Amino acid sequence: MAKEILYVKIAKILEDQILSGTLRIGDKIPSIRSVQKIYDVSLNTVKLAFLELESKSLIESRPKSGYYVSKTSQRKFALPSVSKPEICEKESNPEDLISKVFDTLHHKNIRQFSLGVPDPGLLPIAKLNKGVIKAIRTMEDSGTAYEPVEGNLNLRRNVAKWSLVLEGKLSEDDIITTSGTMNAIFNCLMAVTKRGDTLAIESPVYFGIIQSAKAMGLNVIELPTHPITGVDIEVLRKNIHKIDVCCFISNFSNPLGSLMPEEVKKDLVELLTYHNIPLIEDDLYGNLYFGTSRPKPCKAFDEAGIVMWCGSVSKTLAPGYRVGWVAPGKYKEKILRQKLIQTISTPPLYQEVIADFMENGRYDHHLRGFRQKLHTNCLKYQRAVEEYFPENTKISQPQGGFVLWLELDNRIDTAKLYDVAVKQNICFAPGRIFTQHDQFNNCMRLNFALKWDESLESDLKRLGAIVKNVL
């Protein structure tokens, strides 16, 4: 705890200097080693302090040059509140509201700020189409035959190659392919839980995780979550005796965009390993970082095989391909059995297309450009929200991914606001769908993986006006 307080204290000192104008935009920040000597602390403590400042867009790293005060440091709106879900609060089902949001999916005249999928214009569709033709021509049976239950060998090999952040811990034999990340998570839950077990999750959290848990008859505990650093591990520690399994989005959570600090990831894995509690890690957004390097997943610190690392290309390449995977650790045989029961095999054609895309180096090129566009969009959205929404709006500061979380005036019910907005051809995700409890009623999630143009900015302006009109 003392270490946590110390890095927060150092970050606060530098933040005050930036916000007061003592350190101005473009000024160089003292180096990590200089700050270490000034405060007589460890390098890790200073790194955590700098990570806190980076996450707020107060400073930015420049290769081989150091840290500088960011151009976006003069932030107008505050961050959303840290969530405070009651551990034993009465549940309230948002299924009807979720269905209402998905009902607008095929309405071409509605601006879709709601769905967590990238605009097709940001994806390499033409190259993927060529890959489909190539796969049909080269695959045995043109991709119509069953594959081994583990999945496409080329895809598993390339996923392992791409897992550089895991420092060589994975091989193709450690990977099982799935029909997207949610299918991977579902298989993991089926493999390690039984009806009546308790799952710990973030709050707010992607609604699909709650839906899957409830469908299996699991109890769900929502934990307090910070919009910058993610789930509160100390609250988890206090309630560890109640929990049978955890499922967290450690890198760029949905919908907050938070990033769990590396030290917290290590502590989390150690805690769960000690208690032999499985961790299902959703790393769907891990490659969509705005910083200089990809953050490590919790899996990187897993020595006992308790972390089931889940991912896919649904947010980076092709949502409709439904190509995903899991590195299940010591639960491999259980998950293989679940996959065999549910799907027998995942469609080989699209797995081969994705494997080919990864193998030929085009994926890396696409990701570099995609990340740049997303970061630029994020800043444009934030500026638009600050210009067009009420002054007491709070807005997240995602460090990756492509969703923004807005906390509006307490008098606003975004479930009702949704109906008003849809009538004006604008759709967003009401905050209520990201929890099992009666909370986040004044919040909304916006997707910023859309092509920015005057029409999109105009729709954000109209949405801001809709919010203002209900006050």
N, C-alpha and C positions, 0 to 999 in steps of 0.2 A: 504493500500500500504506500509505503514511504517513497518508493521509486516512482510510482504513478503520480503522486503529488508533486514530486520534484520536476518531472518532465513537463507537467502541466504548468507549473510555476514558471519555468524557463520560457515555455511557449507564450505564456501570458505577458511576460516582460517584453519580449520581442514584438508581440502583437500590439501592445500599447504604444510602443515606439513607432510602429507603422501607422496605426490609426491616428496618432497625434500629429503625424507629419515629421517627426524627428528623423525617421527613415522614410525616404520618398521613393516613388516609383522609379525603378531602374537602379537604385542604390544597391551596392553589394553588401550582403550580410556577412558578418564574421564567420569564418570557416568552422566546421564541426569541431576540429581539434582546438581552435581558439576558444570556442564556447566551453569546451570540456575543461580547459585550463582555468578559465575565468571562474567557473562555478565548482571546480574540483569534483566532477562527476564522471561516470563512465561514458564511453562513446555511445553505447546503446541508449542511454538516457537522453543524450543530445539528439540522436537520430530520431527518437520518438517525438521529441519536441519539434524538430524540423518537419517530421511527417504530419504532425498536427497543423502546422502553419501551411504546409503544401495543400493539405486537404481542404483548407479554407480559402485556397487561391491567394494567400497573402504573400507567399514567396514561390519562386520557381527555380528549378535546377537547370543550369546550362552546362553542357558537356565540356569537361576539362577547364571550367571557369569558376564554378562554385554556385552559390545561391544568391538570388537577387529579389528585390521587392517586385512583386508581380504587377502587371498593368491592370489586373482585375481586383487589386487589393482594396479599392475604395467601394466596398460592398454596402449597399443601401439597406437591404432587407435582412432580418435575422434568420438564423437556422430554425428549422422545426424543433419542437420540444422533444426531449427524451421521453420515449413511451413509458407508461407506468401501468401496465396491465395487472389486474388483480389475479393472483395465482388461482384462486378458487371462484372466480366470478362466474355468474350464471351465463350460459351460452345463449346466443341468439343467431339463428341461421340466415345468412345472406344469399342463399341459393337463387332466389327469384331475381335479385338485383344483378347477380353475375350473369344469369340467362339474358336479362334485359340488355346488358352491355354487348353480349355476343350476338344478339339478334340484329344489330346494326352492321355486322361484319361485311355484308355484301351490298350495302347501300353505297353506291359509288358517289352519290352527291353529298355524303356526310364526311366532314373532316375527321379523320380517325386519330385523335390524340390518345385514344384509350388503349389500343392493343399493343402489346410488347413485341412487335415485330418490325424489322427495318423496311423502309420503302424499297420496292423492287429496283428503283432507279439508282440505289446505292450498292446494288449487288452485281456481281459479274455474270449475269444471266447468259449472255451470248457465249462465254467461255464454257459455262456449265452445260449448255445445250450441245456444244461440240463434244464435250466429254461423254454425254449420253450416247451420242452416235458412235463414238469410238468404243465405248463399253459394249454396246450391242454387237458390234462387229467382231470384237476380240474375245469376249467371254464365252466360255463353253455354254451351250444351250441359250446363248444370247441373254443370260441373266435370269432365266426363268426357272432354274433348278433350285432345290433347297441347298443351303450351305450348312456346314457344321454349326452346332448350337452356339459355339463361342463367337461365331460371326466371321465376316470376310477377313482373310489373312492379311491382305494388303492394307486394309483400313487399320487393323489392329497394330500392324507394324508401324504405320505412319503416325498413329496416335502416340505410340511409344516414343518415336523419334521426336515428335513435337513437344514431348513432355520434358524439355530441357530444364525447366524450372524445378523438376523433381530430381535433377542431378543423376540421371541414369538409373534410378530406382525401379523403373518399369521396363518390361519387355513385352513383346506381343502376347506371351502366355499369361500376362497379368491383366489383360483387357478382355472384356466381353462387350460385344456390340448390342445396342438396344434401339428401340424406335423413339429416339429423342431422349431428352434429359428426364422428363416426367415419368416416362416408362422405366428409366433406370432407377429413379427414386422409388417408384411403386414396387419394383422387383426387390429392391433393398429392404423396404418396409415389410414386404411379405416374407422375406427370408429370415428376418431377425426379430419379428414381433409375433404376438398372439393377441387375440381379442382381450381387451381390458388393460393392456400395457399402456404406458404413458410416454408420449413423445414430447420433447422440448424443442421449441422453435423460437425464432425472432418475432418481434411485434413492432410494426406491421410486417407481414410476410406475404409471399406470393400465394394467392388463394388456392392454387392447385394442390399445394402441399397439405393444406387443411382438409380439402375435399378428399384426397386420397386416404388420409389418416382416419377420417370419419367413416369412410366407406368400409374400412377394415375393423371398425369398432374400437379404435384406439382413443384413449384420453389424450388431450392436448394441453400442454402448459405453455403459455406465451410469456417470454421473458422481456424485461425492459431492454430497450435497444437505443443506442446513441446514433444520431444521424451521420456522424463522422467515423466512429470507431466500432460500431456494431454492437452485438449482444453483450450484455453485462455479465461477465464470467463470474463475478462475485455472487450475484443472485443465483446463478446456476449452481455454484459451489454450496450455497446454503440449502438448496432444494435437491441436491444430488440423490438423496435417499428416496425421492419420489419418482425418479426418472429411469426409464428402461432403455431409451434410445434418443439421440439428438439428430436434428437435421438443420444445418445452418448454411447460409450463402456467405461464405467468408470474404469473397472478393466482389465488391460492388453489388450489394444486396438489392433485391427487388422488393419494395419500391424505393427504399431510402438512398441507395447508392453508396452505402457505407463500406469502409474497408477495414477489416480487423487487423490491427497492428501485428507484426511478425511475432513479437514477444508474447502477445496474447494468444496467438495461434499455438505457439509452443506450450504455453501453460494449459490451454484447453486440451490439447492432445495428451499431455501428462496426466491431467485430472481424470479424463475419461479412461485412459489406459489403466490407471490405478484402480478404478472402480469397475473395469471391464465392461464399459458401456459403449456400444457401437456409435460411430458418428457418420451420418450420411452427409457428405459435403457436395453441395450444388455449386460447381465452378463454371457455370454456363457463361458468365460474363468475364471470366478471368483474362481472356486475350484482348479485351476492349479497355485497356488501361490508358489513362491520359498522361501518366508520368513517363519517366525515361526507361523503365523496365517492368516486365510482368511481375506482379506480386506472387509470392509462393502460396500455394494452397496449404491447408492443414496437412494434407497427405505427405508433404515434404518432411514433416516431423514425426511421421508414424513409423515406429519401429516394431510394433506388436501386431500390425495388420488390422487394427480396429476401425480405420477410416475407409469408407467406401466413396471413392472419388468419382463424381458423375459429371459428364459434359456432353456437348453436342455442337453441331454447326448451325443450329436453328436461329441463333442471333447474329451469326457472322456470314453465312453463305446462302442457305436454302431452308427456310422454315418448313416448307411443304415436303421436303425429302424425308423428314423424320429420321435422321441419322444421328445416333448418339452412342454413348459408351459408358461403362463403369469399370473402374479398377477396384475390385471388391475385397482385396486383402484376404484375410483368413476366412471370409464368408463366400469364397468363390464357388464351391460345390453347391451350397444352398441356393445361390443366385442362378447358377446354371440349371438347377432343377426347376426353379420358378419360371425361367425363360422357356424351358422345354414344355412345361405345362401350359403356358399362356400363348406362346407364339410359334414354338418349334424353331422357326428361323426368321431372321429379319430380311427384308427384301434385298437381294444381292446387287441389283443393278445400281441403285443410288449409292450404296456403300462403295462400290468400285469407282464410281464417278468422283466421289469425295476423296478417296484414296489417291486417285490419279492427280487430282487438283493439288493435294498436299505434296505429293512426291515430286512434282515438276517445279516446285518453287513459286508457283503463282499465288498460293495462299498467303505467303509472307508479304508479297507485294500488295495484294488486296488489303490485308489487314493494316498495313502502314497507312495507306490512303484512307481507309474506312475510319480508323481511329482519329485521324486528323479532322475529317469531316464531322465526326461525332462531337469532338471537343469544341470545334468552332460553333456547331449548332447549339451545344449546351450553353455556351457564353451568350449567344444571340437570344436564346429563349430566356435566360435569366435577366438579361437587359430588358427584354420585352415585358416580362412579368413585372419588373420593377417600375416600368414606365406606365403600364396599362392597368395593373391590378391595384386594389386598395392598399394604402400605405402600411396597414398592419398585417399584410400577408407575410408569411414566413416561407422560405424556399430552401430546398436542400442544396448541398454542394457536392454532387457526385464526383468521385475520383476516377470513374470509369463507367462502362455500361451505357444505357441511353434512356433512362427514365428520370424525371424530376418529381419530387414530392412537395406539394404545396399545402401549407396549413393556413386556412382562412379564418376569418372572424368567427368566434364561437357561436354567433347567432345564425350562421349559415349551415344548412343541411344539404350536403352535396348530392345525396340521393334524390332529393326534390329538385335541386339545381340541375341535375342531369336531365330530367324531363324537359325543363325549360330550354336547355342548350340544344337537345336533340331536335326540338321543333325549329331551331334556327340552324340546323345542319352542322352541329358541332358535337363531338362525342369525346368524353374523357372517362377515366376510371375512378368512380367514387371511392373514397377512403374506406368506407365501411366493408368493402369486399375483401380487404386485406387482413381481416381479423375474424375470430369466432365470437367476439364480444361486442357489446354496444359501445364502441369507441371509434375514433377517427371520423366521426360524422361530418366534421368541418374540413376534411382533407380531400385531396385529389391527386392522382398520378397522371403525368403527361409524358407521352413518348416523343423524344426529340430525334429519333432516327428517321426523319422525314426530310425531303428536299426543301431547303430554305428558299423562299421566294417572296415576292410582295403579297401574293395571295395567302400564304401561310401566316405571315406577320399580321395581315389584316384579320385573319381568323383568331389569332391570339388576342388581338385588340378587341374583337367582338366578344370573346369569352370573358375578358377582363371587364367589359362593360356590363355583361350579364351578371357577373358577380357583384359589381357595384350597385346594380339596380335592385337587388334583393335586400340590400341593407336598409 
